[in-house]
Amino acid sequence: FANTVSHYSLKNMYQMCGIDDNDDCMMYVVTSSLQNAATALCFPKLFEKFCIEKREAGCYILPSSLEELIVLPASAVERSGMCASSLANMVQSVNAEAVEPEIQLDAVAYYYSTESNDIQIVAEYENGQ
């Protein structure tokens, strides 16, 4: 397991752009040395580690493409006033405008919960399933 998770990198957007680290960043990107970051959805431990480091109860995961996942701390989504169910619409919009069709994923947003240590589709999480 440890070798598998080590293939993934989770950096904030400032780091991705070569700017000094910023703890106030609300957007993080998961990439993979295997060029298939979307498979990180199979490894809740990766998101557990992120939430522990950021002292978060959970995080939202947006499948940007096969190559990248966007991770938003739950508190950042709450502070922004963004409705969690609108995240899937955001994924769909970005896919349509900026992602090549062959590397697009379904327009589904996910939520990782430290309490349950699992990843759920946002709509299911919001409905308490």
CNS distance restraints for C-alpha pairs under 8 A (distance, minus, plus):
assign (resid   1 and name CA) (resid   5 and name CA) 6.32 0.50 0.50
assign (resid   2 and name CA) (resid   6 and name CA) 6.14 0.50 0.50
assign (resid   3 and name CA) (resid   7 and name CA) 7.00 0.50 0.50
assign (resid   4 and name CA) (resid   8 and name CA) 7.88 0.50 0.50
assign (resid   5 and name CA) (resid  40 and name CA) 7.85 0.50 0.50
assign (resid   5 and name CA) (resid  43 and name CA) 7.33 0.50 0.50
assign (resid   5 and name CA) (resid  46 and name CA) 6.69 0.50 0.50
assign (resid   7 and name CA) (resid  32 and name CA) 5.45 0.50 0.50
assign (resid   7 and name CA) (resid  33 and name CA) 5.36 0.50 0.50
assign (resid   7 and name CA) (resid  34 and name CA) 6.68 0.50 0.50
assign (resid   8 and name CA) (resid  30 and name CA) 6.60 0.50 0.50
assign (resid   8 and name CA) (resid  31 and name CA) 5.70 0.50 0.50
assign (resid   8 and name CA) (resid  32 and name CA) 4.37 0.50 0.50
assign (resid   8 and name CA) (resid  33 and name CA) 6.53 0.50 0.50
assign (resid   8 and name CA) (resid  37 and name CA) 6.92 0.50 0.50
assign (resid   8 and name CA) (resid  40 and name CA) 7.29 0.50 0.50
assign (resid   9 and name CA) (resid  29 and name CA) 7.89 0.50 0.50
assign (resid   9 and name CA) (resid  30 and name CA) 5.50 0.50 0.50
assign (resid   9 and name CA) (resid  31 and name CA) 5.25 0.50 0.50
assign (resid   9 and name CA) (resid  32 and name CA) 6.02 0.50 0.50
assign (resid   9 and name CA) (resid  33 and name CA) 8.00 0.50 0.50
assign (resid  10 and name CA) (resid  28 and name CA) 6.52 0.50 0.50
assign (resid  10 and name CA) (resid  29 and name CA) 5.52 0.50 0.50
assign (resid  10 and name CA) (resid  30 and name CA) 4.45 0.50 0.50
assign (resid  10 and name CA) (resid  31 and name CA) 6.57 0.50 0.50
assign (resid  11 and name CA) (resid  15 and name CA) 6.03 0.50 0.50
assign (resid  11 and name CA) (resid  16 and name CA) 6.49 0.50 0.50
assign (resid  11 and name CA) (resid  28 and name CA) 5.41 0.50 0.50
assign (resid  11 and name CA) (resid  29 and name CA) 5.44 0.50 0.50
assign (resid  11 and name CA) (resid  30 and name CA) 6.69 0.50 0.50
assign (resid  12 and name CA) (resid  16 and name CA) 6.42 0.50 0.50
assign (resid  12 and name CA) (resid  21 and name CA) 7.53 0.50 0.50
assign (resid  12 and name CA) (resid  22 and name CA) 7.86 0.50 0.50
assign (resid  12 and name CA) (resid  25 and name CA) 6.45 0.50 0.50
assign (resid  12 and name CA) (resid  26 and name CA) 7.76 0.50 0.50
assign (resid  12 and name CA) (resid  27 and name CA) 5.93 0.50 0.50
assign (resid  12 and name CA) (resid  28 and name CA) 4.02 0.50 0.50
assign (resid  12 and name CA) (resid  29 and name CA) 6.09 0.50 0.50
assign (resid  13 and name CA) (resid  17 and name CA) 6.33 0.50 0.50
assign (resid  13 and name CA) (resid  25 and name CA) 7.13 0.50 0.50
assign (resid  13 and name CA) (resid  27 and name CA) 5.96 0.50 0.50
assign (resid  13 and name CA) (resid  28 and name CA) 5.56 0.50 0.50
assign (resid  13 and name CA) (resid  29 and name CA) 6.72 0.50 0.50
assign (resid  14 and name CA) (resid  18 and name CA) 6.31 0.50 0.50
assign (resid  14 and name CA) (resid  19 and name CA) 4.98 0.50 0.50
assign (resid  14 and name CA) (resid  20 and name CA) 6.51 0.50 0.50
assign (resid  14 and name CA) (resid  21 and name CA) 6.05 0.50 0.50
assign (resid  14 and name CA) (resid  22 and name CA) 6.73 0.50 0.50
assign (resid  14 and name CA) (resid  25 and name CA) 7.43 0.50 0.50
assign (resid  15 and name CA) (resid  19 and name CA) 5.44 0.50 0.50
assign (resid  15 and name CA) (resid  20 and name CA) 6.35 0.50 0.50
assign (resid  15 and name CA) (resid  21 and name CA) 5.80 0.50 0.50
assign (resid  16 and name CA) (resid  29 and name CA) 7.87 0.50 0.50
assign (resid  26 and name CA) (resid  72 and name CA) 5.87 0.50 0.50
assign (resid  26 and name CA) (resid  73 and name CA) 6.44 0.50 0.50
assign (resid  26 and name CA) (resid  76 and name CA) 5.73 0.50 0.50
assign (resid  27 and name CA) (resid  70 and name CA) 6.73 0.50 0.50
assign (resid  27 and name CA) (resid  71 and name CA) 5.93 0.50 0.50
assign (resid  27 and name CA) (resid  72 and name CA) 5.14 0.50 0.50
assign (resid  27 and name CA) (resid  73 and name CA) 7.54 0.50 0.50
assign (resid  28 and name CA) (resid  70 and name CA) 5.65 0.50 0.50
assign (resid  28 and name CA) (resid  71 and name CA) 4.92 0.50 0.50
assign (resid  28 and name CA) (resid  72 and name CA) 6.40 0.50 0.50
assign (resid  29 and name CA) (resid  68 and name CA) 6.45 0.50 0.50
assign (resid  29 and name CA) (resid  69 and name CA) 5.63 0.50 0.50
assign (resid  29 and name CA) (resid  70 and name CA) 4.68 0.50 0.50
assign (resid  29 and name CA) (resid  71 and name CA) 6.01 0.50 0.50
assign (resid  30 and name CA) (resid  37 and name CA) 6.22 0.50 0.50
assign (resid  30 and name CA) (resid  40 and name CA) 7.94 0.50 0.50
assign (resid  30 and name CA) (resid  68 and name CA) 5.49 0.50 0.50
assign (resid  30 and name CA) (resid  69 and name CA) 4.98 0.50 0.50
assign (resid  30 and name CA) (resid  70 and name CA) 6.35 0.50 0.50
assign (resid  30 and name CA) (resid  71 and name CA) 7.30 0.50 0.50
assign (resid  31 and name CA) (resid  35 and name CA) 7.12 0.50 0.50
assign (resid  31 and name CA) (resid  36 and name CA) 7.42 0.50 0.50
assign (resid  31 and name CA) (resid  37 and name CA) 4.91 0.50 0.50
assign (resid  31 and name CA) (resid  67 and name CA) 6.28 0.50 0.50
assign (resid  31 and name CA) (resid  68 and name CA) 5.10 0.50 0.50
assign (resid  31 and name CA) (resid  69 and name CA) 6.94 0.50 0.50
assign (resid  32 and name CA) (resid  36 and name CA) 5.87 0.50 0.50
assign (resid  32 and name CA) (resid  37 and name CA) 4.81 0.50 0.50
assign (resid  32 and name CA) (resid  67 and name CA) 7.21 0.50 0.50
assign (resid  32 and name CA) (resid  68 and name CA) 7.77 0.50 0.50
assign (resid  35 and name CA) (resid  66 and name CA) 7.72 0.50 0.50
assign (resid  35 and name CA) (resid  67 and name CA) 5.48 0.50 0.50
assign (resid  36 and name CA) (resid  66 and name CA) 5.37 0.50 0.50
assign (resid  36 and name CA) (resid  67 and name CA) 4.84 0.50 0.50
assign (resid  36 and name CA) (resid  68 and name CA) 7.41 0.50 0.50
assign (resid  37 and name CA) (resid  66 and name CA) 6.03 0.50 0.50
assign (resid  37 and name CA) (resid  67 and name CA) 4.90 0.50 0.50
assign (resid  37 and name CA) (resid  68 and name CA) 5.16 0.50 0.50
assign (resid  37 and name CA) (resid  69 and name CA) 6.44 0.50 0.50
assign (resid  38 and name CA) (resid  63 and name CA) 6.67 0.50 0.50
assign (resid  38 and name CA) (resid  65 and name CA) 7.07 0.50 0.50
assign (resid  38 and name CA) (resid  66 and name CA) 5.06 0.50 0.50
assign (resid  38 and name CA) (resid  67 and name CA) 6.39 0.50 0.50
assign (resid  38 and name CA) (resid  68 and name CA) 6.38 0.50 0.50
assign (resid  38 and name CA) (resid  69 and name CA) 6.25 0.50 0.50
assign (resid  39 and name CA) (resid  43 and name CA) 7.70 0.50 0.50
assign (resid  40 and name CA) (resid  44 and name CA) 7.69 0.50 0.50
assign (resid  40 and name CA) (resid  46 and name CA) 7.36 0.50 0.50
assign (resid  41 and name CA) (resid 119 and name CA) 7.47 0.50 0.50
assign (resid  43 and name CA) (resid  47 and name CA) 7.62 0.50 0.50
assign (resid  44 and name CA) (resid  48 and name CA) 6.12 0.50 0.50
assign (resid  44 and name CA) (resid 112 and name CA) 7.34 0.50 0.50
assign (resid  44 and name CA) (resid 117 and name CA) 6.69 0.50 0.50
assign (resid  44 and name CA) (resid 118 and name CA) 6.04 0.50 0.50
assign (resid  44 and name CA) (resid 119 and name CA) 6.64 0.50 0.50
assign (resid  45 and name CA) (resid  49 and name CA) 6.09 0.50 0.50
assign (resid  46 and name CA) (resid  50 and name CA) 6.46 0.50 0.50
assign (resid  47 and name CA) (resid  51 and name CA) 6.13 0.50 0.50
assign (resid  47 and name CA) (resid  59 and name CA) 7.53 0.50 0.50
assign (resid  47 and name CA) (resid 112 and name CA) 6.78 0.50 0.50
assign (resid  48 and name CA) (resid  52 and name CA) 6.14 0.50 0.50
assign (resid  48 and name CA) (resid 112 and name CA) 7.78 0.50 0.50
assign (resid  48 and name CA) (resid 113 and name CA) 7.97 0.50 0.50
assign (resid  48 and name CA) (resid 114 and name CA) 6.15 0.50 0.50
assign (resid  48 and name CA) (resid 117 and name CA) 7.06 0.50 0.50
assign (resid  49 and name CA) (resid  53 and name CA) 6.14 0.50 0.50
assign (resid  50 and name CA) (resid  54 and name CA) 6.12 0.50 0.50
assign (resid  51 and name CA) (resid  55 and name CA) 5.56 0.50 0.50
assign (resid  51 and name CA) (resid  56 and name CA) 4.68 0.50 0.50
assign (resid  51 and name CA) (resid  57 and name CA) 6.49 0.50 0.50
assign (resid  51 and name CA) (resid  58 and name CA) 6.04 0.50 0.50
assign (resid  51 and name CA) (resid  59 and name CA) 6.97 0.50 0.50
assign (resid  51 and name CA) (resid  73 and name CA) 7.59 0.50 0.50
assign (resid  51 and name CA) (resid 114 and name CA) 7.22 0.50 0.50
assign (resid  52 and name CA) (resid  56 and name CA) 6.36 0.50 0.50
assign (resid  54 and name CA) (resid  73 and name CA) 7.95 0.50 0.50
assign (resid  56 and name CA) (resid  73 and name CA) 6.61 0.50 0.50
assign (resid  56 and name CA) (resid  74 and name CA) 6.77 0.50 0.50
assign (resid  56 and name CA) (resid  75 and name CA) 7.04 0.50 0.50
assign (resid  57 and name CA) (resid  74 and name CA) 7.04 0.50 0.50
assign (resid  57 and name CA) (resid 113 and name CA) 6.30 0.50 0.50
assign (resid  57 and name CA) (resid 114 and name CA) 5.54 0.50 0.50
assign (resid  57 and name CA) (resid 115 and name CA) 7.21 0.50 0.50
assign (resid  58 and name CA) (resid  73 and name CA) 6.56 0.50 0.50
assign (resid  58 and name CA) (resid  74 and name CA) 5.43 0.50 0.50
assign (resid  58 and name CA) (resid 111 and name CA) 6.96 0.50 0.50
assign (resid  58 and name CA) (resid 112 and name CA) 5.28 0.50 0.50
assign (resid  58 and name CA) (resid 113 and name CA) 4.48 0.50 0.50
assign (resid  58 and name CA) (resid 114 and name CA) 5.61 0.50 0.50
assign (resid  59 and name CA) (resid  71 and name CA) 6.57 0.50 0.50
assign (resid  59 and name CA) (resid  72 and name CA) 5.55 0.50 0.50
assign (resid  59 and name CA) (resid  73 and name CA) 4.42 0.50 0.50
assign (resid  59 and name CA) (resid  74 and name CA) 4.61 0.50 0.50
assign (resid  59 and name CA) (resid 111 and name CA) 5.71 0.50 0.50
assign (resid  59 and name CA) (resid 112 and name CA) 5.31 0.50 0.50
assign (resid  59 and name CA) (resid 113 and name CA) 6.93 0.50 0.50
assign (resid  60 and name CA) (resid  71 and name CA) 5.65 0.50 0.50
assign (resid  60 and name CA) (resid  72 and name CA) 5.04 0.50 0.50
assign (resid  60 and name CA) (resid  73 and name CA) 6.32 0.50 0.50
assign (resid  60 and name CA) (resid  74 and name CA) 6.23 0.50 0.50
assign (resid  60 and name CA) (resid 109 and name CA) 7.03 0.50 0.50
assign (resid  60 and name CA) (resid 110 and name CA) 5.63 0.50 0.50
assign (resid  60 and name CA) (resid 111 and name CA) 4.49 0.50 0.50
assign (resid  60 and name CA) (resid 112 and name CA) 6.37 0.50 0.50
assign (resid  60 and name CA) (resid 122 and name CA) 7.96 0.50 0.50
assign (resid  61 and name CA) (resid  69 and name CA) 6.62 0.50 0.50
assign (resid  61 and name CA) (resid  70 and name CA) 5.74 0.50 0.50
assign (resid  61 and name CA) (resid  71 and name CA) 4.66 0.50 0.50
assign (resid  61 and name CA) (resid  72 and name CA) 6.49 0.50 0.50
assign (resid  61 and name CA) (resid 109 and name CA) 5.93 0.50 0.50
assign (resid  61 and name CA) (resid 110 and name CA) 4.90 0.50 0.50
assign (resid  61 and name CA) (resid 111 and name CA) 5.96 0.50 0.50
assign (resid  61 and name CA) (resid 112 and name CA) 7.45 0.50 0.50
assign (resid  62 and name CA) (resid  69 and name CA) 5.67 0.50 0.50
assign (resid  62 and name CA) (resid  70 and name CA) 4.93 0.50 0.50
assign (resid  62 and name CA) (resid  71 and name CA) 6.30 0.50 0.50
assign (resid  62 and name CA) (resid  87 and name CA) 7.46 0.50 0.50
assign (resid  62 and name CA) (resid  88 and name CA) 7.67 0.50 0.50
assign (resid  62 and name CA) (resid  91 and name CA) 6.52 0.50 0.50
assign (resid  62 and name CA) (resid 108 and name CA) 7.18 0.50 0.50
assign (resid  62 and name CA) (resid 109 and name CA) 5.01 0.50 0.50
assign (resid  62 and name CA) (resid 110 and name CA) 6.44 0.50 0.50
assign (resid  63 and name CA) (resid  68 and name CA) 6.76 0.50 0.50
assign (resid  63 and name CA) (resid  69 and name CA) 4.62 0.50 0.50
assign (resid  63 and name CA) (resid  70 and name CA) 6.32 0.50 0.50
assign (resid  63 and name CA) (resid  91 and name CA) 7.02 0.50 0.50
assign (resid  63 and name CA) (resid 105 and name CA) 6.57 0.50 0.50
assign (resid  63 and name CA) (resid 106 and name CA) 7.83 0.50 0.50
assign (resid  63 and name CA) (resid 107 and name CA) 7.56 0.50 0.50
assign (resid  63 and name CA) (resid 108 and name CA) 7.26 0.50 0.50
assign (resid  63 and name CA) (resid 109 and name CA) 6.95 0.50 0.50
assign (resid  64 and name CA) (resid  68 and name CA) 5.49 0.50 0.50
assign (resid  64 and name CA) (resid  69 and name CA) 5.05 0.50 0.50
assign (resid  64 and name CA) (resid  70 and name CA) 6.16 0.50 0.50
assign (resid  64 and name CA) (resid  91 and name CA) 6.65 0.50 0.50
assign (resid  64 and name CA) (resid  94 and name CA) 7.63 0.50 0.50
assign (resid  64 and name CA) (resid  95 and name CA) 7.16 0.50 0.50
assign (resid  64 and name CA) (resid  99 and name CA) 7.83 0.50 0.50
assign (resid  64 and name CA) (resid 104 and name CA) 7.38 0.50 0.50
assign (resid  64 and name CA) (resid 105 and name CA) 7.42 0.50 0.50
assign (resid  65 and name CA) (resid  69 and name CA) 6.65 0.50 0.50
assign (resid  65 and name CA) (resid  95 and name CA) 7.76 0.50 0.50
assign (resid  65 and name CA) (resid  99 and name CA) 6.92 0.50 0.50
assign (resid  65 and name CA) (resid 103 and name CA) 5.51 0.50 0.50
assign (resid  65 and name CA) (resid 104 and name CA) 4.93 0.50 0.50
assign (resid  65 and name CA) (resid 105 and name CA) 5.76 0.50 0.50
assign (resid  66 and name CA) (resid 103 and name CA) 5.27 0.50 0.50
assign (resid  66 and name CA) (resid 104 and name CA) 6.45 0.50 0.50
assign (resid  66 and name CA) (resid 105 and name CA) 6.65 0.50 0.50
assign (resid  67 and name CA) (resid 103 and name CA) 7.49 0.50 0.50
assign (resid  72 and name CA) (resid  76 and name CA) 6.68 0.50 0.50
assign (resid  72 and name CA) (resid  77 and name CA) 6.79 0.50 0.50
assign (resid  73 and name CA) (resid  77 and name CA) 6.64 0.50 0.50
assign (resid  74 and name CA) (resid  78 and name CA) 6.32 0.50 0.50
assign (resid  75 and name CA) (resid  79 and name CA) 6.02 0.50 0.50
assign (resid  76 and name CA) (resid  80 and name CA) 6.10 0.50 0.50
assign (resid  77 and name CA) (resid  81 and name CA) 6.50 0.50 0.50
assign (resid  77 and name CA) (resid  82 and name CA) 5.71 0.50 0.50
assign (resid  77 and name CA) (resid  83 and name CA) 7.73 0.50 0.50
assign (resid  77 and name CA) (resid  84 and name CA) 7.30 0.50 0.50
assign (resid  78 and name CA) (resid  82 and name CA) 6.45 0.50 0.50
assign (resid  78 and name CA) (resid  83 and name CA) 7.91 0.50 0.50
assign (resid  82 and name CA) (resid  86 and name CA) 7.30 0.50 0.50
assign (resid  83 and name CA) (resid  87 and name CA) 7.34 0.50 0.50
assign (resid  84 and name CA) (resid 122 and name CA) 7.09 0.50 0.50
assign (resid  85 and name CA) (resid  89 and name CA) 7.81 0.50 0.50
assign (resid  85 and name CA) (resid 122 and name CA) 6.61 0.50 0.50
assign (resid  85 and name CA) (resid 123 and name CA) 6.42 0.50 0.50
assign (resid  86 and name CA) (resid  90 and name CA) 6.44 0.50 0.50
assign (resid  87 and name CA) (resid  91 and name CA) 6.35 0.50 0.50
assign (resid  87 and name CA) (resid 108 and name CA) 7.91 0.50 0.50
assign (resid  87 and name CA) (resid 109 and name CA) 5.92 0.50 0.50
assign (resid  88 and name CA) (resid  92 and name CA) 6.26 0.50 0.50
assign (resid  88 and name CA) (resid 107 and name CA) 5.39 0.50 0.50
assign (resid  88 and name CA) (resid 108 and name CA) 4.94 0.50 0.50
assign (resid  88 and name CA) (resid 109 and name CA) 4.94 0.50 0.50
assign (resid  89 and name CA) (resid  93 and name CA) 6.13 0.50 0.50
assign (resid  89 and name CA) (resid 107 and name CA) 7.02 0.50 0.50
assign (resid  90 and name CA) (resid  94 and name CA) 6.16 0.50 0.50
assign (resid  91 and name CA) (resid  95 and name CA) 6.04 0.50 0.50
assign (resid  91 and name CA) (resid 107 and name CA) 5.27 0.50 0.50
assign (resid  91 and name CA) (resid 108 and name CA) 6.99 0.50 0.50
assign (resid  91 and name CA) (resid 109 and name CA) 7.31 0.50 0.50
assign (resid  92 and name CA) (resid  96 and name CA) 6.20 0.50 0.50
assign (resid  92 and name CA) (resid 106 and name CA) 7.74 0.50 0.50
assign (resid  92 and name CA) (resid 107 and name CA) 4.83 0.50 0.50
assign (resid  93 and name CA) (resid  97 and name CA) 6.29 0.50 0.50
assign (resid  94 and name CA) (resid  98 and name CA) 5.60 0.50 0.50
assign (resid  94 and name CA) (resid  99 and name CA) 6.89 0.50 0.50
assign (resid  95 and name CA) (resid  99 and name CA) 4.82 0.50 0.50
assign (resid  95 and name CA) (resid 100 and name CA) 7.58 0.50 0.50
assign (resid  95 and name CA) (resid 101 and name CA) 7.78 0.50 0.50
assign (resid  95 and name CA) (resid 104 and name CA) 6.29 0.50 0.50
assign (resid  95 and name CA) (resid 107 and name CA) 7.85 0.50 0.50
assign (resid  99 and name CA) (resid 103 and name CA) 6.96 0.50 0.50
assign (resid  99 and name CA) (resid 104 and name CA) 6.22 0.50 0.50
assign (resid 100 and name CA) (resid 104 and name CA) 6.44 0.50 0.50
assign (resid 108 and name CA) (resid 121 and name CA) 6.88 0.50 0.50
assign (resid 108 and name CA) (resid 122 and name CA) 7.74 0.50 0.50
assign (resid 109 and name CA) (resid 121 and name CA) 5.98 0.50 0.50
assign (resid 109 and name CA) (resid 122 and name CA) 5.60 0.50 0.50
assign (resid 110 and name CA) (resid 119 and name CA) 6.44 0.50 0.50
assign (resid 110 and name CA) (resid 120 and name CA) 5.43 0.50 0.50
assign (resid 110 and name CA) (resid 121 and name CA) 4.37 0.50 0.50
assign (resid 110 and name CA) (resid 122 and name CA) 4.86 0.50 0.50
assign (resid 111 and name CA) (resid 119 and name CA) 5.52 0.50 0.50
assign (resid 111 and name CA) (resid 120 and name CA) 5.31 0.50 0.50
assign (resid 111 and name CA) (resid 121 and name CA) 6.21 0.50 0.50
assign (resid 111 and name CA) (resid 122 and name CA) 5.48 0.50 0.50
assign (resid 111 and name CA) (resid 125 and name CA) 6.94 0.50 0.50
assign (resid 112 and name CA) (resid 117 and name CA) 6.89 0.50 0.50
assign (resid 112 and name CA) (resid 118 and name CA) 5.68 0.50 0.50
assign (resid 112 and name CA) (resid 119 and name CA) 4.40 0.50 0.50
assign (resid 112 and name CA) (resid 120 and name CA) 6.51 0.50 0.50
assign (resid 113 and name CA) (resid 117 and name CA) 5.41 0.50 0.50
assign (resid 113 and name CA) (resid 118 and name CA) 5.90 0.50 0.50
assign (resid 113 and name CA) (resid 119 and name CA) 6.70 0.50 0.50
assign (resid 114 and name CA) (resid 118 and name CA) 7.39 0.50 0.50
assign (resid 120 and name CA) (resid 124 and name CA) 6.48 0.50 0.50
assign (resid 120 and name CA) (resid 125 and name CA) 5.95 0.50 0.50
assign (resid 121 and name CA) (resid 125 and name CA) 6.26 0.50 0.50
assign (resid 122 and name CA) (resid 126 and name CA) 6.06 0.50 0.50
assign (resid 123 and name CA) (resid 127 and name CA) 6.25 0.50 0.50
assign (resid 124 and name CA) (resid 128 and name CA) 6.24 0.50 0.50
assign (resid 124 and name CA) (resid 129 and name CA) 5.31 0.50 0.50
assign (resid 125 and name CA) (resid 129 and name CA) 5.92 0.50 0.50
